[in-house]
Amino acid sequence: MSAPFNPSDPTDVTSDLEIKDAQVIFNTVWRTLTEDVGHEHLTFPKELILLGGAPGAGKGTHTRFIMQARGLTCPPIVVSNLLNTPEAQKIKDDGRMVGDQEVVGIVLRELLKEQYRDGAVLDGFPRTSVQVECLKMLVDRVVQLHGEYADTPLAINFRRPTIHAMVLFVGEKTSVDRQLQRGKEIEAYNREVTETGIGRLHEVRSTDLDPEKARRRYQVFKEKTWDALQSLKEIYHYHFINAEGAIDEVEANILRELQYQSSLELDPRTFDRLSPIPLAEEIIIHARQDLVRRLDSYELEHSELFGKVVELVESRFMPIITRHALSGRAIVNNEDSLFDDPLALAMLIDIFSERGFNACVDKTIRKTPNSVDLQTGTIGFLEHSVYRIHIRFEGSSIRRG
């Protein structure tokens, strides 16, 4: 049996030799990239989410959700898909890993593509201590480029990078069970495709068919990749995700970890510019209590006006809203002079909010001819306000077929 795996026990296993190897590998790759694309085209993503995890932890399952949470629309970069040479495939089938120099070279070249300029999910990198060191050197170089181009027209292409390290963790038993279950599902799907001729065959890993190979793959993660991922904890935004539970539970964990942190992600000058404007989450914390306090003040301090607004909502608005119960959307035009008082409009919006509706008001001025100067031909107009109230709410779940 393998020794117990304690996910909270990080160790720094990077040796001096590994650091020297990383320096040689990175400098070689960087020199080649510079020669191929030019110094001014070394434009890497503003945001990188380094997605790692145990085999069977659900990286593929949760990638789309992670990208939605961060507003990324480009496809994820799956390192195992980039390494599709026959030699690399043989190594992967045995549960082993492809060499660091090949991985670093392919990954950095992929990251230069324009579609990843704003951000990318990088699935499966870094996986070794050498790759971690190469990543550190990459970030250092990108920060240098940021400073170099800060006051030039190209500054927008060289923003200060934000790095998230996200690790999905499951124990050995869960990992092996999920790998083998995935193999069974792919085999069943492929049999159906073969029998019916409908669809395309899916690749099935040999590690998903053999319990011993599945355990070996987990051990490689435990002995090699885990320490490499843990070493990122003190450098970048680090998110440890317990992936043992159901999909919705894991996604809730991910969402909590990826809450927006503008002070960490924005350029300092941008953050200072925006800091006087509060975050939405700061405003909504006490929104319900503030609403209740305003409504009570209307009743206690402006009872007559408040009563008129409530009566108007009940008699004029609710019949129209009721007729639109299916769609959950109604528009009411009103010319009552009551709303010329801004406090009455505020009451109207708060009343709807308290009752579960969302209301907003547009005001326009309508001019009606009411006199003519016979000597000059000048037409006099009477102005009055028209209030267009948009009301939205959750419509009926019953729909006509």
N, C-alpha and C positions, 0 to 999 in steps of 0.2 A: 504494500500500500504506500501511496505517496504521503509525504509529510503534510500536515495541515497548512493551508494557505491563508495567511493573515493579510487582508488587503490594506490594512492600516499601518503596515510595517515597511516603510520605504527605506531603501539602502542605496547609497551612491556607489555604483560598481564600475564607473568609468575610470579606466586605468590610464596612466601616462601614454602607454603604447596606443591605446584606442584613440586618445586625443590626437596623437601625432598622425595616426592613420586617417582620422577624419580631416585633419588639416590638408594632407596630401590629396585626398579624394575631393574635398570641396574646392581647393584652389585649382585643381585640374579641370573640374566641371565648370567653374566660374570663368576660367580663362577661355575655355572652348565656347561657352555661351557668348561671352563678350566679343570674340572673333566672329561668331556666326551672325549675331543680331545687332551688334553695336552697343556702346555704353549707354546711349540715350534711350535705348529700347529695352533696358533691363527693368521692366515695369511689372512688379509682382502684386498680388491681391492686397487690397486694403485690409481685409479680414480673412483669417484662416481659422477654420475649425478643424483641429486635428482629431479625427474620430478613431479611437482605438477600442479594443475590447477583446474579451475571451471569445474563442470560437463558439458560435451558437448564442452569443449575447444579444443578437438582434440588430447589428449595425445596418444591414440592408433594410430591415423592417422599419427602423426609426429614422433613416436618413432623410426621407421626404418631410417628415414632421419637423426635424431639426432645421431643415432649410426654410420651411414656412415660418418657423419661429424667428428666424433671422432675416427673412425677406430676401432670400437668395433664389434666383430663378435659373441659374446655370446648372447643368448636370453635375452631380458629384464626381470627384476624381477618385476612382477606385483603383488603388495601386496594383492589386492582383490582376485587374483587367489590362493594365498597361504592360504587365510583364507576361506577354503571351507567346514568347519564343518557345520552340520545342524544348530547349534545354531548361529554361525557367519552369516550364510546365512539369517536367519530370521531377525537378526539385520540389515543387509545390505538392505534387501527388504523393511524395514520400513524407510529407509533413514537415519538410525543412524550408529554409528561407533562401531567397536569391541574394547574391552578393551586394554589398553596400554601394559600391561605385556605380553599378548598373542602375540600382534603384534611385540613388540621388540624381544621377544624370537625367533619367527619364522624368522624374517628378519635377525637377526644376524647369526643364524645358516645357513641360505641360502647363506649369503655372504661369508661364509668360503669355499664354493665349489671351486675347483681348476679352473673351467672354467671362474670364475670371477676375477682371480688373477690380470690381467692387468687393468680391469675396468668393470663397470657395470652401466646400467641405472636402477634406482630404482624408479618405478612408484607407487606413492601413499604413500611415506614415506619421512619425518614425516608429520603427519596430526594434531597433537595436541601439546600443549606447553610441556607436559610431554615427548612426543616422541622427540621433539627438544632437550630437556635437555639430554635425553639418547644418542642422536646422538653426542652432544658435548662431552659427557663422552667417547663415543666410539672413536672419533677422538683423544682425549687426550691419551687414552690407546694405540692406534696404533702409535702415535708419540713416546710414551715411549718405545714401542717395537722396533721402528726404531732406537732409540738411544742405546737400550740394545744390539741389534744385529749388529750394524753398522760395527764393525771390526771383524766379524765372517764369516765363510763360508755361513751362512744362511741370510746374509744381503740382498740379492736380493729378498728374500721373505717378507722383512719387510721395504719396501720403504716408504718414507714420503708421506702421502696421499694428493691427490688433490680433493677438493670437489666443485662441481658446483651445485648451486640451480637454477633450471629453472622453471619458473612459466608461464603457458599459461593462459591468462586472457580473459574472455568474460563477458559481462553484463548479468543481469538476464534474459532479454527477449530472447537474443540469446541462452543462456544456456537452457532455457525451450523449446524453439522451436527445438533446435537440439536434445535434449533428446527425445521429442515426435516423431520427424522425424525418429530417429534411431529405436524407437519402431515399427513404422509403417513398416519400411523397413525389420526389422527382422520378423515381423508377416507375411508379404507378402512372404518372402523367405521361412519361415517354412510351409506355406500353399502349396507352390509349391513342397517342398520336400515331404510333406504328400501325395499330389495328384500323384506325379510321382514316388515316391520311390527312387529318385536319390538325393544323398547328405545326409548330417547330419543336424539334427535340431540344431539351435543355441539358446542359453539361452537368454531370454529376461527379463530385469529387470522390476519389477512392477513399478518402478519410471519412466520408459520410456513409460508407458501406461496411467498414471494418471497425469494430469496437476498439481493437488495439491501436489502430492508426488514429482513431478519434482521440483516445487518451494521450497518445504521443503528441498530437497536435496541441492539446491543452497544455501538456508539460512544456512544450517549446514556448508557448505564451507565458507560462508561469516562470520559467527559468531565464528567458531572454527578454521578451517584450515588456512584461510587467514592470521590471525595474527601470527600463528605459522610459516608460510612460510616467512612472512615479517621479523620476528625476525632473520632470517638467513642472512639478507642483510649485517649486519656489521661484519659477521664472515667469510663467504665463498664467492667465486666468485658467484655473483648474477645476474641472467639474467631474466628480465621481458619481456615477449613476448606478444605483442598485437595479439591475435588469432581471431579477429573479421573478418578478410579479407579472401580472397580466399586462397586455399592451397599453391599455388606458392608464394603468398605474405608473408604468415606466414613462409614458409621455408626460404625465403630470410632474414626475420628478425632473424630467428634462426641462420643462417649461419654467419651473421654479429656478433652475440653475442658470437659465439663459435670460433672466430678466435684464432689461436694458440698463446699462451702467454708463451714462453719458460722460461722467467725469473720467472714466478710464479709456473711453473709445474715441472721443472727439479730440481734435487738435486743441491744445490749451487755449489758443486765441479764440477758436470757435466756441469753446465751452464758456469762456468769460463773457463772450458776446450774448450767449443765450441764457446765462444763469439767472437774470432777473425774472424770466418767465417760468412759473412753477410747472412741474410735471403734472400730467393728468392725474396720476395716482395720488398726488398730494392734495389735489382739489377734491377728489371724490371720497376721501376717507371719511369726512364729516358731512357729506352732501345731504344725506337723509335727515340728520339732526338739524342742519341749517334750514332745510325745507320746512320741517315741523315748526321751528321757531318763527319763521316768517309767517306761516299760515296763522299761528296763534296770535302774532302781533297784528295781523289784519283784523282778526275778530275782536281783539281787545282795544285797538287804537283807531281803527277805521271801519267800524262795524257797519255803518250804513252803506258805504261804497262797496264793501266786501259782499254784503247781502245782495246788492244789485248785480254784481258780476256773477255770483252763484246762480241767481234767478235767470240771468241771460243765458248762461251756459246750459241750464236745465231746459229752458223753453226754446231756444233758437239753435243751439249747437247739437244737443244730444239726439234729436230726431234725425238729423242728417248723418251723424256718426253711426247711429244704429242701422241705417240703411246700407252702410258700407262695412258691415261687420265681417263679411266674407273676405274682403280685400285687405282690411286693416289699414286703410288709407282714406282720408276725407279732406276736402278743401271747402272752407266756409268763407264766403264774402260777407262782411258786415260793415255798415256805415253808421252805427250807433255812436253818437257823440260822447258816450260814456268813456270810450277808449281814447278820447283826446287827452285824458289824464294818464300820464305814463304809469302811475301806480296801478291803475285798473288793468293795463296790459300786463304788468308784472304779476298781478293777482291771477289773471287768466292763465298764464303759463304755469304758475305754481299749482293752481287747482288741477289742471290736466296732469301735471307730473305726479301729484299725490294720488290721483285716481288711476295711475298706470299708463297714461298716454304721453306721447312726445309731441309737443306743439311748438311751432315757430311762426312768427308773424312778419308779413310784408306790408308796408304802408305806402300807398300812392295817393297823390292829390288829384282829385277830379274837378275840372272847371266846367260850370254850367252857365251859358249866357243868360243874363237876367235883365239887361238894359241896353238901350242904344241911344247915343247922343245924336239927335237928328241934324245938328249943325255941323258936327265934325265927323260923324259916321263911326265914332269910337264905340266899340262894344264892351260893355261891362260884364264881368264874370263873377259868379259866386263859387268860392272854393270850399270843398269839403273833403274830408279824408275817407278813404276806403281801406279797410283792413282785410287782408287776405290771410286767413289762418290755415296752416297746413297741420293736420293732425294724423299721427301714425300710432299704431298699436298692433299687438299680435292678433292677426286675423283668425277667423274660424278655421279649425282643422278639417271641417267638412267641406268638400268641394263637389260640385256637380260633375257627373261623368260626361 
